[in-house]
Every structure is written in structure tokens, then in C-alpha cells.
Amino acid sequence: MAHKKGAGSTDNGRESHSKRLGIKLFGGQTAVAGNIIVR
């Protein structure tokens, strides 16, 4: 549950925490990852 709250938007639910971690890890690749995250 903690990961869900941290994600903020639980629209995807399963990918909620996934995308969140991806942004932080790929901070430099936010532009590329941003497209997928937005969708």
C-alpha cells in the first residue's frame, strides 16, 4: 500500500509504482520515459 500512495496517481495500479521508480532511476531519461508514463 505504501508504494501506491507514493506513486500518487493509481490510474495504472500495477504500473503505478513501476513508472514512479523508473523516473527516479532514469532521471536523465525523463524525456523518453515521460512519453510512456503519460500514457
Secondary structure, 3 states (H helix, E strand, C coil): CHHHHHHCCCCCCHHHHHHHHHHHHCHHHHHHHHHHHHC
